[in-house]
């Protein structure tokens, strides 16, 4: 977490996900505007190294996206077990700001549990 942001990407999330290079120390939060972008983004990063990977959304959305990744793309279920979803600690967050805090809090919790 001590690294600074080195690059800002402005492009389609799915395309960016396939192009980005990741390390085992990277944290990823997938928070796009629609299910299709979430699917494309998760598909693009799931086989790459990462420390934390989270996907915002409901259990129904999770099931839909995971089923599609397994059936259409041959993604191993073991890889999908590494995805934190729904993302964020359960603190009854309501506003976008509170949801952001719950997501970052979960990332910190996972980081500190794995020391």
Biopython code that builds the backbone (N, CA, C, O; Angstrom):
import numpy as np
from Bio.PDB.StructureBuilder import StructureBuilder

atoms = [
    (1, "UNK", "N", (0.803, -1.190, 0.000)),
    (1, "UNK", "CA", (0.000, 0.000, 0.000)),
    (1, "UNK", "C", (0.852, 1.262, 0.000)),
    (1, "UNK", "O", (0.311, 2.367, -0.055)),
    (2, "UNK", "N", (2.142, 1.125, 0.059)),
    (2, "UNK", "CA", (3.006, 2.282, 0.089)),
    (2, "UNK", "C", (3.322, 2.793, -1.305)),
    (2, "UNK", "O", (3.832, 3.903, -1.457)),
    (3, "UNK", "N", (3.024, 1.996, -2.329)),
    (3, "UNK", "CA", (3.266, 2.442, -3.699)),
    (3, "UNK", "C", (2.301, 3.563, -4.041)),
    (3, "UNK", "O", (1.164, 3.595, -3.570)),
    (4, "UNK", "N", (2.771, 4.472, -4.861)),
    (4, "UNK", "CA", (1.916, 5.543, -5.329)),
    (4, "UNK", "C", (1.296, 5.137, -6.650)),
    (4, "UNK", "O", (1.805, 4.258, -7.345)),
    (5, "UNK", "N", (0.190, 5.787, -6.993)),
    (5, "UNK", "CA", (-0.443, 5.533, -8.273)),
    (5, "UNK", "C", (0.540, 5.931, -9.367)),
    (5, "UNK", "O", (1.072, 7.041, -9.370)),
    (6, "UNK", "N", (0.769, 5.016, -10.283)),
    (6, "UNK", "CA", (1.736, 5.265, -11.341)),
    (6, "UNK", "C", (1.070, 5.614, -12.658)),
    (6, "UNK", "O", (1.701, 6.185, -13.548)),
    (7, "UNK", "N", (-0.198, 5.273, -12.781)),
    (7, "UNK", "CA", (-0.864, 5.482, -14.056)),
    (7, "UNK", "C", (-2.367, 5.566, -13.833)),
    (7, "UNK", "O", (-2.908, 4.863, -12.979)),
    (8, "UNK", "N", (-3.031, 6.401, -14.577)),
    (8, "UNK", "CA", (-4.487, 6.476, -14.569)),
    (8, "UNK", "C", (-4.952, 6.065, -15.960)),
    (8, "UNK", "O", (-4.539, 6.654, -16.960)),
    (9, "UNK", "N", (-5.816, 5.047, -16.019)),
    (9, "UNK", "CA", (-6.335, 4.562, -17.295)),
    (9, "UNK", "C", (-7.732, 5.111, -17.525)),
    (9, "UNK", "O", (-8.591, 5.038, -16.646)),
    (10, "UNK", "N", (-7.952, 5.656, -18.702)),
    (10, "UNK", "CA", (-9.285, 6.113, -19.061)),
    (10, "UNK", "C", (-9.674, 5.356, -20.323)),
    (10, "UNK", "O", (-9.338, 5.747, -21.441)),
    (11, "UNK", "N", (-10.392, 4.260, -20.105)),
    (11, "UNK", "CA", (-10.833, 3.422, -21.217)),
    (11, "UNK", "C", (-11.878, 2.444, -20.715)),
    (11, "UNK", "O", (-12.179, 2.402, -19.523)),
    (12, "UNK", "N", (-12.411, 1.683, -21.601)),
    (12, "UNK", "CA", (-13.382, 0.663, -21.240)),
    (12, "UNK", "C", (-12.793, -0.244, -20.151)),
    (12, "UNK", "O", (-11.672, -0.728, -20.301)),
    (13, "UNK", "N", (-13.534, -0.480, -19.058)),
    (13, "UNK", "CA", (-12.984, -1.281, -17.962)),
    (13, "UNK", "C", (-12.544, -2.690, -18.373)),
    (13, "UNK", "O", (-11.505, -3.168, -17.917)),
    (14, "UNK", "N", (-13.315, -3.350, -19.220)),
    (14, "UNK", "CA", (-12.946, -4.693, -19.660)),
    (14, "UNK", "C", (-11.655, -4.695, -20.454)),
    (14, "UNK", "O", (-10.810, -5.574, -20.280)),
    (15, "UNK", "N", (-11.505, -3.710, -21.324)),
    (15, "UNK", "CA", (-10.287, -3.587, -22.126)),
    (15, "UNK", "C", (-9.099, -3.270, -21.227)),
    (15, "UNK", "O", (-8.022, -3.846, -21.383)),
    (16, "UNK", "N", (-9.298, -2.359, -20.295)),
    (16, "UNK", "CA", (-8.224, -2.006, -19.363)),
    (16, "UNK", "C", (-7.816, -3.222, -18.538)),
    (16, "UNK", "O", (-6.631, -3.425, -18.275)),
    (17, "UNK", "N", (-8.795, -4.032, -18.129)),
    (17, "UNK", "CA", (-8.512, -5.212, -17.310)),
    (17, "UNK", "C", (-7.639, -6.224, -18.042)),
    (17, "UNK", "O", (-6.776, -6.858, -17.435)),
    (18, "UNK", "N", (-7.862, -6.375, -19.336)),
    (18, "UNK", "CA", (-7.047, -7.333, -20.084)),
    (18, "UNK", "C", (-5.644, -6.798, -20.331)),
    (18, "UNK", "O", (-4.705, -7.581, -20.477)),
    (19, "UNK", "N", (-5.484, -5.480, -20.380)),
    (19, "UNK", "CA", (-4.189, -4.881, -20.702)),
    (19, "UNK", "C", (-3.309, -4.613, -19.481)),
    (19, "UNK", "O", (-2.083, -4.600, -19.596)),
    (20, "UNK", "N", (-3.907, -4.405, -18.341)),
    (20, "UNK", "CA", (-3.149, -3.998, -17.161)),
    (20, "UNK", "C", (-2.264, -5.134, -16.650)),
    (20, "UNK", "O", (-2.650, -6.303, -16.663)),
    (21, "UNK", "N", (-1.077, -4.759, -16.204)),
    (21, "UNK", "CA", (-0.173, -5.724, -15.587)),
    (21, "UNK", "C", (-0.346, -5.617, -14.080)),
    (21, "UNK", "O", (-0.333, -4.518, -13.526)),
    (22, "UNK", "N", (-0.508, -6.757, -13.416)),
    (22, "UNK", "CA", (-0.733, -6.771, -11.977)),
    (22, "UNK", "C", (0.358, -7.571, -11.274)),
    (22, "UNK", "O", (1.021, -8.422, -11.866)),
    (23, "UNK", "N", (0.521, -7.259, -9.968)),
    (23, "UNK", "CA", (1.457, -7.982, -9.117)),
    (23, "UNK", "C", (0.669, -8.654, -7.992)),
    (23, "UNK", "O", (-0.496, -8.332, -7.757)),
    (24, "UNK", "N", (1.310, -9.578, -7.312)),
    (24, "UNK", "CA", (0.661, -10.285, -6.202)),
    (24, "UNK", "C", (0.312, -9.364, -5.034)),
    (24, "UNK", "O", (-0.412, -9.776, -4.128)),
    (25, "UNK", "N", (0.799, -8.153, -5.035)),
    (25, "UNK", "CA", (0.526, -7.208, -3.956)),
    (25, "UNK", "C", (-0.594, -6.222, -4.306)),
    (25, "UNK", "O", (-0.904, -5.337, -3.508)),
    (26, "UNK", "N", (-1.197, -6.365, -5.478)),
    (26, "UNK", "CA", (-2.209, -5.402, -5.942)),
    (26, "UNK", "C", (-3.600, -5.686, -5.390)),
    (26, "UNK", "O", (-3.997, -6.836, -5.202)),
    (27, "UNK", "N", (-4.323, -4.602, -5.137)),
    (27, "UNK", "CA", (-5.715, -4.649, -4.686)),
    (27, "UNK", "C", (-6.589, -4.178, -5.844)),
    (27, "UNK", "O", (-6.296, -3.165, -6.480)),
    (28, "UNK", "N", (-7.665, -4.921, -6.114)),
    (28, "UNK", "CA", (-8.569, -4.587, -7.217)),
    (28, "UNK", "C", (-9.991, -4.533, -6.667)),
    (28, "UNK", "O", (-10.431, -5.453, -5.978)),
    (29, "UNK", "N", (-10.701, -3.459, -6.972)),
    (29, "UNK", "CA", (-12.122, -3.358, -6.641)),
    (29, "UNK", "C", (-12.859, -3.107, -7.952)),
    (29, "UNK", "O", (-12.625, -2.106, -8.628)),
    (30, "UNK", "N", (-13.747, -4.026, -8.296)),
    (30, "UNK", "CA", (-14.527, -3.878, -9.526)),
    (30, "UNK", "C", (-15.850, -3.217, -9.166)),
    (30, "UNK", "O", (-16.712, -3.807, -8.514)),
    (31, "UNK", "N", (-15.979, -1.980, -9.609)),
    (31, "UNK", "CA", (-17.152, -1.164, -9.305)),
    (31, "UNK", "C", (-17.483, -0.392, -10.582)),
    (31, "UNK", "O", (-17.119, 0.776, -10.718)),
    (32, "UNK", "N", (-18.165, -1.041, -11.504)),
    (32, "UNK", "CA", (-18.499, -0.399, -12.773)),
    (32, "UNK", "C", (-19.978, -0.033, -12.792)),
    (32, "UNK", "O", (-20.679, -0.193, -11.794)),
    (33, "UNK", "N", (-20.443, 0.458, -13.934)),
    (33, "UNK", "CA", (-21.827, 0.938, -14.009)),
    (33, "UNK", "C", (-22.842, -0.112, -14.436)),
    (33, "UNK", "O", (-24.046, 0.141, -14.390)),
    (34, "UNK", "N", (-22.364, -1.313, -14.860)),
    (34, "UNK", "CA", (-23.336, -2.326, -15.284)),
    (34, "UNK", "C", (-22.748, -3.730, -15.186)),
    (34, "UNK", "O", (-21.532, -3.908, -15.114)),
    (35, "UNK", "N", (-23.637, -4.720, -15.186)),
    (35, "UNK", "CA", (-23.238, -6.123, -15.066)),
    (35, "UNK", "C", (-22.260, -6.537, -16.166)),
    (35, "UNK", "O", (-21.297, -7.259, -15.907)),
    (36, "UNK", "N", (-22.509, -6.082, -17.385)),
    (36, "UNK", "CA", (-21.660, -6.490, -18.504)),
    (36, "UNK", "C", (-20.227, -5.993, -18.317)),
    (36, "UNK", "O", (-19.275, -6.721, -18.598)),
    (37, "UNK", "N", (-20.074, -4.761, -17.846)),
    (37, "UNK", "CA", (-18.731, -4.245, -17.587)),
    (37, "UNK", "C", (-18.073, -4.973, -16.413)),
    (37, "UNK", "O", (-16.869, -5.229, -16.430)),
    (38, "UNK", "N", (-18.864, -5.301, -15.405)),
    (38, "UNK", "CA", (-18.331, -6.083, -14.282)),
    (38, "UNK", "C", (-17.826, -7.437, -14.775)),
    (38, "UNK", "O", (-16.735, -7.871, -14.406)),
    (39, "UNK", "N", (-18.615, -8.093, -15.601)),
    (39, "UNK", "CA", (-18.244, -9.385, -16.173)),
    (39, "UNK", "C", (-16.947, -9.264, -16.980)),
    (39, "UNK", "O", (-16.010, -10.036, -16.776)),
    (40, "UNK", "N", (-16.899, -8.304, -17.886)),
    (40, "UNK", "CA", (-15.711, -8.118, -18.732)),
    (40, "UNK", "C", (-14.476, -7.812, -17.895)),
    (40, "UNK", "O", (-13.389, -8.317, -18.176)),
    (41, "UNK", "N", (-14.643, -6.989, -16.874)),
    (41, "UNK", "CA", (-13.515, -6.604, -16.029)),
    (41, "UNK", "C", (-13.026, -7.795, -15.215)),
    (41, "UNK", "O", (-11.823, -8.047, -15.146)),
    (42, "UNK", "N", (-13.942, -8.522, -14.604)),
    (42, "UNK", "CA", (-13.550, -9.693, -13.822)),
    (42, "UNK", "C", (-12.881, -10.735, -14.715)),
    (42, "UNK", "O", (-11.870, -11.325, -14.336)),
    (43, "UNK", "N", (-13.437, -10.955, -15.882)),
    (43, "UNK", "CA", (-12.844, -11.890, -16.842)),
    (43, "UNK", "C", (-11.412, -11.476, -17.192)),
    (43, "UNK", "O", (-10.540, -12.328, -17.359)),
    (44, "UNK", "N", (-11.176, -10.176, -17.301)),
    (44, "UNK", "CA", (-9.862, -9.672, -17.679)),
    (44, "UNK", "C", (-8.802, -9.779, -16.604)),
    (44, "UNK", "O", (-7.613, -9.831, -16.920)),
    (45, "UNK", "N", (-9.206, -9.816, -15.318)),
    (45, "UNK", "CA", (-8.210, -9.834, -14.240)),
    (45, "UNK", "C", (-8.138, -11.141, -13.454)),
    (45, "UNK", "O", (-7.162, -11.367, -12.739)),
    (46, "UNK", "N", (-9.130, -11.991, -13.566)),
    (46, "UNK", "CA", (-9.234, -13.154, -12.682)),
    (46, "UNK", "C", (-8.033, -14.099, -12.777)),
    (46, "UNK", "O", (-7.681, -14.738, -11.785)),
    (47, "UNK", "N", (-7.409, -14.199, -13.929)),
    (47, "UNK", "CA", (-6.276, -15.114, -14.076)),
    (47, "UNK", "C", (-4.929, -14.440, -13.809)),
    (47, "UNK", "O", (-3.880, -15.071, -13.937)),
    (48, "UNK", "N", (-4.959, -13.172, -13.443)),
    (48, "UNK", "CA", (-3.728, -12.426, -13.163)),
    (48, "UNK", "C", (-3.409, -12.490, -11.671)),
    (48, "UNK", "O", (-4.271, -12.832, -10.862)),
    (49, "UNK", "N", (-2.168, -12.161, -11.312)),
    (49, "UNK", "CA", (-1.846, -12.131, -9.876)),
    (49, "UNK", "C", (-2.524, -10.942, -9.197)),
    (49, "UNK", "O", (-2.704, -9.888, -9.807)),
    (50, "UNK", "N", (-2.895, -11.120, -7.939)),
    (50, "UNK", "CA", (-3.459, -10.039, -7.131)),
    (50, "UNK", "C", (-3.438, -10.464, -5.679)),
    (50, "UNK", "O", (-3.339, -11.651, -5.368)),
    (51, "UNK", "N", (-3.533, -9.488, -4.791)),
    (51, "UNK", "CA", (-3.634, -9.764, -3.368)),
    (51, "UNK", "C", (-5.098, -9.790, -2.942)),
    (51, "UNK", "O", (-5.523, -10.640, -2.160)),
    (52, "UNK", "N", (-5.853, -8.838, -3.476)),
    (52, "UNK", "CA", (-7.273, -8.716, -3.137)),
    (52, "UNK", "C", (-8.042, -8.386, -4.406)),
    (52, "UNK", "O", (-7.639, -7.530, -5.193)),
    (53, "UNK", "N", (-9.154, -9.082, -4.587)),
    (53, "UNK", "CA", (-10.035, -8.812, -5.717)),
    (53, "UNK", "C", (-11.463, -8.808, -5.205)),
    (53, "UNK", "O", (-11.947, -9.813, -4.684)),
    (54, "UNK", "N", (-12.140, -7.669, -5.355)),
    (54, "UNK", "CA", (-13.507, -7.537, -4.890)),
    (54, "UNK", "C", (-14.434, -7.094, -6.003)),
    (54, "UNK", "O", (-14.037, -6.348, -6.898)),
    (55, "UNK", "N", (-15.665, -7.557, -5.942)),
    (55, "UNK", "CA", (-16.698, -7.227, -6.923)),
    (55, "UNK", "C", (-17.924, -6.712, -6.188)),
    (55, "UNK", "O", (-18.474, -7.404, -5.332)),
    (56, "UNK", "N", (-18.354, -5.499, -6.519)),
    (56, "UNK", "CA", (-19.535, -4.935, -5.875)),
    (56, "UNK", "C", (-20.785, -5.592, -6.467)),
    (56, "UNK", "O", (-20.803, -5.968, -7.639)),
    (57, "UNK", "N", (-21.808, -5.723, -5.661)),
    (57, "UNK", "CA", (-23.071, -6.232, -6.179)),
    (57, "UNK", "C", (-23.725, -7.268, -5.295)),
    (57, "UNK", "O", (-23.191, -7.661, -4.257)),
    (58, "UNK", "N", (-24.877, -7.693, -5.724)),
    (58, "UNK", "CA", (-25.693, -8.638, -4.968)),
    (58, "UNK", "C", (-25.227, -10.072, -5.175)),
    (58, "UNK", "O", (-24.402, -10.354, -6.044)),
    (59, "UNK", "N", (-25.771, -10.972, -4.359)),
    (59, "UNK", "CA", (-25.471, -12.401, -4.516)),
    (59, "UNK", "C", (-26.008, -12.916, -5.851)),
    (59, "UNK", "O", (-25.405, -13.795, -6.465)),
    (60, "UNK", "N", (-27.142, -12.371, -6.301)),
    (60, "UNK", "CA", (-27.710, -12.783, -7.595)),
    (60, "UNK", "C", (-26.789, -12.376, -8.742)),
    (60, "UNK", "O", (-26.580, -13.148, -9.677)),
    (61, "UNK", "N", (-26.245, -11.175, -8.669)),
    (61, "UNK", "CA", (-25.300, -10.701, -9.684)),
    (61, "UNK", "C", (-24.059, -11.587, -9.679)),
    (61, "UNK", "O", (-23.564, -11.976, -10.736)),
    (62, "UNK", "N", (-23.562, -11.901, -8.497)),
    (62, "UNK", "CA", (-22.399, -12.778, -8.361)),
    (62, "UNK", "C", (-22.655, -14.107, -9.053)),
    (62, "UNK", "O", (-21.834, -14.581, -9.838)),
    (63, "UNK", "N", (-23.785, -14.692, -8.756)),
    (63, "UNK", "CA", (-24.119, -15.998, -9.333)),
    (63, "UNK", "C", (-24.175, -15.916, -10.859)),
    (63, "UNK", "O", (-23.634, -16.778, -11.552)),
    (64, "UNK", "N", (-24.824, -14.891, -11.372)),
    (64, "UNK", "CA", (-24.961, -14.710, -12.816)),
    (64, "UNK", "C", (-23.587, -14.579, -13.491)),
    (64, "UNK", "O", (-23.311, -15.250, -14.485)),
    (65, "UNK", "N", (-22.750, -13.727, -12.951)),
    (65, "UNK", "CA", (-21.431, -13.486, -13.549)),
    (65, "UNK", "C", (-20.539, -14.714, -13.403)),
    (65, "UNK", "O", (-19.870, -15.102, -14.360)),
    (66, "UNK", "N", (-20.518, -15.329, -12.227)),
    (66, "UNK", "CA", (-19.670, -16.502, -12.013)),
    (66, "UNK", "C", (-20.097, -17.666, -12.902)),
    (66, "UNK", "O", (-19.249, -18.353, -13.470)),
    (67, "UNK", "N", (-21.395, -17.892, -13.027)),
    (67, "UNK", "CA", (-21.896, -18.972, -13.884)),
    (67, "UNK", "C", (-21.460, -18.753, -15.320)),
    (67, "UNK", "O", (-21.029, -19.689, -15.994)),
    (68, "UNK", "N", (-21.570, -17.549, -15.777)),
    (68, "UNK", "CA", (-21.162, -17.229, -17.152)),
    (68, "UNK", "C", (-19.655, -17.435, -17.354)),
    (68, "UNK", "O", (-19.235, -17.983, -18.373)),
    (69, "UNK", "N", (-18.854, -17.000, -16.393)),
    (69, "UNK", "CA", (-17.406, -17.182, -16.498)),
    (69, "UNK", "C", (-17.027, -18.656, -16.535)),
    (69, "UNK", "O", (-16.111, -19.039, -17.263)),
    (70, "UNK", "N", (-17.708, -19.474, -15.771)),
    (70, "UNK", "CA", (-17.420, -20.913, -15.734)),
    (70, "UNK", "C", (-17.875, -21.577, -17.025)),
    (70, "UNK", "O", (-17.112, -22.306, -17.659)),
    (71, "UNK", "N", (-19.129, -21.320, -17.414)),
    (71, "UNK", "CA", (-19.705, -22.014, -18.570)),
    (71, "UNK", "C", (-19.194, -21.501, -19.911)),
    (71, "UNK", "O", (-18.895, -22.300, -20.799)),
    (72, "UNK", "N", (-19.090, -20.198, -20.074)),
    (72, "UNK", "CA", (-18.713, -19.625, -21.371)),
    (72, "UNK", "C", (-17.207, -19.457, -21.547)),
    (72, "UNK", "O", (-16.694, -19.529, -22.664)),
    (73, "UNK", "N", (-16.504, -19.234, -20.439)),
    (73, "UNK", "CA", (-15.091, -18.899, -20.543)),
    (73, "UNK", "C", (-14.158, -19.943, -19.942)),
    (73, "UNK", "O", (-12.937, -19.812, -20.029)),
    (74, "UNK", "N", (-14.728, -20.972, -19.336)),
    (74, "UNK", "CA", (-13.914, -22.044, -18.776)),
    (74, "UNK", "C", (-13.076, -21.631, -17.581)),
    (74, "UNK", "O", (-12.043, -22.242, -17.309)),
    (75, "UNK", "N", (-13.510, -20.599, -16.862)),
    (75, "UNK", "CA", (-12.776, -20.144, -15.675)),
    (75, "UNK", "C", (-12.982, -21.164, -14.559)),
    (75, "UNK", "O", (-14.106, -21.588, -14.292)),
    (76, "UNK", "N", (-11.895, -21.547, -13.918)),
    (76, "UNK", "CA", (-11.924, -22.518, -12.820)),
    (76, "UNK", "C", (-12.634, -21.910, -11.606)),
    (76, "UNK", "O", (-12.368, -20.769, -11.228)),
    (77, "UNK", "N", (-13.527, -22.679, -11.008)),
    (77, "UNK", "CA", (-14.258, -22.210, -9.829)),
    (77, "UNK", "C", (-13.317, -21.838, -8.689)),
    (77, "UNK", "O", (-13.630, -20.945, -7.901)),
    (78, "UNK", "N", (-12.173, -22.506, -8.590)),
    (78, "UNK", "CA", (-11.190, -22.204, -7.540)),
    (78, "UNK", "C", (-10.701, -20.757, -7.641)),
    (78, "UNK", "O", (-10.474, -20.102, -6.623)),
    (79, "UNK", "N", (-10.542, -20.266, -8.865)),
    (79, "UNK", "CA", (-10.147, -18.861, -9.048)),
    (79, "UNK", "C", (-11.241, -17.930, -8.543)),
    (79, "UNK", "O", (-10.956, -16.919, -7.901)),
    (80, "UNK", "N", (-12.484, -18.270, -8.831)),
    (80, "UNK", "CA", (-13.609, -17.415, -8.440)),
    (80, "UNK", "C", (-13.814, -17.389, -6.930)),
    (80, "UNK", "O", (-14.380, -16.436, -6.393)),
    (81, "UNK", "N", (-13.357, -18.428, -6.249)),
    (81, "UNK", "CA", (-13.460, -18.455, -4.785)),
    (81, "UNK", "C", (-12.604, -17.375, -4.141)),
    (81, "UNK", "O", (-12.816, -17.035, -2.977)),
    (82, "UNK", "N", (-11.647, -16.835, -4.872)),
    (82, "UNK", "CA", (-10.764, -15.788, -4.354)),
    (82, "UNK", "C", (-11.399, -14.399, -4.420)),
    (82, "UNK", "O", (-10.867, -13.445, -3.854)),
    (83, "UNK", "N", (-12.538, -14.286, -5.112)),
    (83, "UNK", "CA", (-13.189, -12.984, -5.298)),
    (83, "UNK", "C", (-14.060, -12.659, -4.083)),
    (83, "UNK", "O", (-14.908, -13.457, -3.684)),
    (84, "UNK", "N", (-13.841, -11.493, -3.510)),
    (84, "UNK", "CA", (-14.674, -11.033, -2.398)),
    (84, "UNK", "C", (-15.907, -10.360, -2.989)),
    (84, "UNK", "O", (-15.811, -9.343, -3.676)),
    (85, "UNK", "N", (-17.055, -10.943, -2.710)),
    (85, "UNK", "CA", (-18.303, -10.376, -3.209)),
    (85, "UNK", "C", (-19.471, -10.893, -2.379)),
    (85, "UNK", "O", (-19.498, -12.082, -2.061)),
    (86, "UNK", "N", (-20.412, -10.077, -2.023)),
    (86, "UNK", "CA", (-20.416, -8.630, -2.228)),
    (86, "UNK", "C", (-19.238, -7.998, -1.498)),
    (86, "UNK", "O", (-18.810, -8.481, -0.450)),
    (87, "UNK", "N", (-18.734, -6.938, -2.051)),
    (87, "UNK", "CA", (-17.536, -6.261, -1.560)),
    (87, "UNK", "C", (-17.872, -5.344, -0.389)),
    (87, "UNK", "O", (-18.957, -4.766, -0.331)),
    (88, "UNK", "N", (-16.934, -5.217, 0.535)),
    (88, "UNK", "CA", (-17.081, -4.285, 1.651)),
    (88, "UNK", "C", (-17.522, -4.951, 2.934)),
    (88, "UNK", "O", (-18.182, -5.990, 2.920)),
    (89, "UNK", "N", (-17.145, -4.334, 4.054)),
    (89, "UNK", "CA", (-17.579, -4.821, 5.356)),
    (89, "UNK", "C", (-19.051, -4.491, 5.553)),
    (89, "UNK", "O", (-19.552, -3.499, 5.024)),
    (90, "UNK", "N", (-19.722, -5.310, 6.300)),
    (90, "UNK", "CA", (-21.157, -5.137, 6.546)),
    (90, "UNK", "C", (-21.361, -4.121, 7.679)),
    (90, "UNK", "O", (-21.499, -4.487, 8.846)),
    (91, "UNK", "N", (-21.377, -2.840, 7.304)),
    (91, "UNK", "CA", (-21.553, -1.764, 8.290)),
    (91, "UNK", "C", (-22.829, -0.961, 8.022)),
    (91, "UNK", "O", (-22.994, 0.154, 8.518)),
    (92, "UNK", "N", (-23.720, -1.548, 7.230)),
    (92, "UNK", "CA", (-24.979, -0.882, 6.871)),
    (92, "UNK", "C", (-24.740, 0.446, 6.153)),
    (92, "UNK", "O", (-25.450, 1.427, 6.372)),
    (93, "UNK", "N", (-23.727, 0.451, 5.295)),
    (93, "UNK", "CA", (-23.400, 1.642, 4.518)),
    (93, "UNK", "C", (-24.547, 1.972, 3.572)),
    (93, "UNK", "O", (-25.151, 1.074, 2.984)),
    (94, "UNK", "N", (-24.843, 3.251, 3.426)),
    (94, "UNK", "CA", (-25.929, 3.693, 2.559)),
    (94, "UNK", "C", (-25.470, 4.652, 1.468)),
    (94, "UNK", "O", (-25.862, 4.509, 0.310)),
    (95, "UNK", "N", (-24.658, 5.609, 1.822)),
    (95, "UNK", "CA", (-24.221, 6.607, 0.843)),
    (95, "UNK", "C", (-23.005, 6.091, 0.067)),
    (95, "UNK", "O", (-22.323, 5.172, 0.521)),
    (96, "UNK", "N", (-22.736, 6.675, -1.092)),
    (96, "UNK", "CA", (-21.530, 6.272, -1.827)),
    (96, "UNK", "C", (-20.263, 6.400, -0.976)),
    (96, "UNK", "O", (-19.370, 5.557, -1.059)),
    (97, "UNK", "N", (-20.186, 7.448, -0.164)),
    (97, "UNK", "CA", (-19.020, 7.640, 0.694)),
    (97, "UNK", "C", (-18.900, 6.527, 1.730)),
    (97, "UNK", "O", (-17.804, 6.022, 1.977)),
    (98, "UNK", "N", (-20.008, 6.150, 2.329)),
    (98, "UNK", "CA", (-19.990, 5.070, 3.321)),
    (98, "UNK", "C", (-19.653, 3.730, 2.668)),
    (98, "UNK", "O", (-18.937, 2.915, 3.251)),
    (99, "UNK", "N", (-20.159, 3.506, 1.479)),
    (99, "UNK", "CA", (-19.845, 2.269, 0.753)),
    (99, "UNK", "C", (-18.350, 2.221, 0.441)),
    (99, "UNK", "O", (-17.719, 1.172, 0.573)),
    (100, "UNK", "N", (-17.788, 3.348, 0.030)),
    (100, "UNK", "CA", (-16.344, 3.409, -0.243)),
    (100, "UNK", "C", (-15.546, 3.088, 1.017)),
    (100, "UNK", "O", (-14.559, 2.354, 0.951)),
    (101, "UNK", "N", (-15.958, 3.624, 2.155)),
    (101, "UNK", "CA", (-15.277, 3.339, 3.420)),
    (101, "UNK", "C", (-15.364, 1.846, 3.741)),
    (101, "UNK", "O", (-14.378, 1.252, 4.178)),
    (102, "UNK", "N", (-16.531, 1.235, 3.530)),
    (102, "UNK", "CA", (-16.684, -0.190, 3.840)),
    (102, "UNK", "C", (-15.790, -1.052, 2.943)),
    (102, "UNK", "O", (-15.273, -2.077, 3.387)),
    (103, "UNK", "N", (-15.609, -0.643, 1.692)),
    (103, "UNK", "CA", (-14.746, -1.379, 0.754)),
    (103, "UNK", "C", (-13.289, -1.269, 1.182)),
    (103, "UNK", "O", (-12.581, -2.273, 1.250)),
    (104, "UNK", "N", (-12.843, -0.052, 1.470)),
    (104, "UNK", "CA", (-11.451, 0.134, 1.888)),
    (104, "UNK", "C", (-11.204, -0.549, 3.231)),
    (104, "UNK", "O", (-10.128, -1.106, 3.451)),
    (105, "UNK", "N", (-12.183, -0.514, 4.128)),
    (105, "UNK", "CA", (-12.044, -1.186, 5.421)),
    (105, "UNK", "C", (-11.861, -2.695, 5.226)),
    (105, "UNK", "O", (-11.058, -3.315, 5.924)),
    (106, "UNK", "N", (-12.597, -3.284, 4.286)),
    (106, "UNK", "CA", (-12.427, -4.705, 4.014)),
    (106, "UNK", "C", (-11.024, -4.986, 3.473)),
    (106, "UNK", "O", (-10.392, -5.968, 3.862)),
    (107, "UNK", "N", (-10.544, -4.136, 2.589)),
    (107, "UNK", "CA", (-9.193, -4.308, 2.051)),
    (107, "UNK", "C", (-8.147, -4.266, 3.167)),
    (107, "UNK", "O", (-7.220, -5.075, 3.193)),
    (108, "UNK", "N", (-8.308, -3.320, 4.080)),
    (108, "UNK", "CA", (-7.370, -3.208, 5.203)),
    (108, "UNK", "C", (-7.456, -4.446, 6.088)),
    (108, "UNK", "O", (-6.435, -4.972, 6.533)),
    (109, "UNK", "N", (-8.666, -4.902, 6.339)),
    (109, "UNK", "CA", (-8.849, -6.102, 7.167)),
    (109, "UNK", "C", (-8.153, -7.312, 6.542)),
    (109, "UNK", "O", (-7.450, -8.048, 7.234)),
    (110, "UNK", "N", (-8.343, -7.518, 5.250)),
    (110, "UNK", "CA", (-7.718, -8.649, 4.558)),
    (110, "UNK", "C", (-6.196, -8.505, 4.586)),
    (110, "UNK", "O", (-5.485, -9.473, 4.853)),
    (111, "UNK", "N", (-5.703, -7.311, 4.313)),
    (111, "UNK", "CA", (-4.250, -7.055, 4.350)),
    (111, "UNK", "C", (-3.674, -7.401, 5.719)),
    (111, "UNK", "O", (-2.644, -8.070, 5.805)),
    (112, "UNK", "N", (-4.330, -6.952, 6.791)),
    (112, "UNK", "CA", (-3.810, -7.159, 8.127)),
    (112, "UNK", "C", (-3.965, -8.591, 8.623)),
    (112, "UNK", "O", (-3.187, -9.040, 9.465)),
    (113, "UNK", "N", (-4.953, -9.309, 8.116)),
    (113, "UNK", "CA", (-5.124, -10.723, 8.477)),
    (113, "UNK", "C", (-4.052, -11.594, 7.843)),
    (113, "UNK", "O", (-3.750, -12.678, 8.343)),
    (114, "UNK", "N", (-3.485, -11.131, 6.763)),
    (114, "UNK", "CA", (-2.519, -11.937, 6.022)),
    (114, "UNK", "C", (-1.073, -11.526, 6.273)),
    (114, "UNK", "O", (-0.195, -11.846, 5.472)),
    (115, "UNK", "N", (-0.815, -10.826, 7.367)),
    (115, "UNK", "CA", (0.564, -10.426, 7.679)),
    (115, "UNK", "C", (1.327, -11.614, 8.212)),
    (115, "UNK", "O", (2.508, -11.494, 8.537)),
]
sb = StructureBuilder()
sb.init_structure("model")
sb.init_model(0)
sb.init_chain("A")
sb.init_seg("    ")
for serial, (resi, resn, name, xyz) in enumerate(atoms, 1):
    if name == "N":
        sb.init_residue(resn, " ", resi, " ")
    sb.init_atom(name, np.array(xyz, "f"), 0.0, 1.0, " ", f" {name:<3s}", serial, name[0])
structure = sb.get_structure()
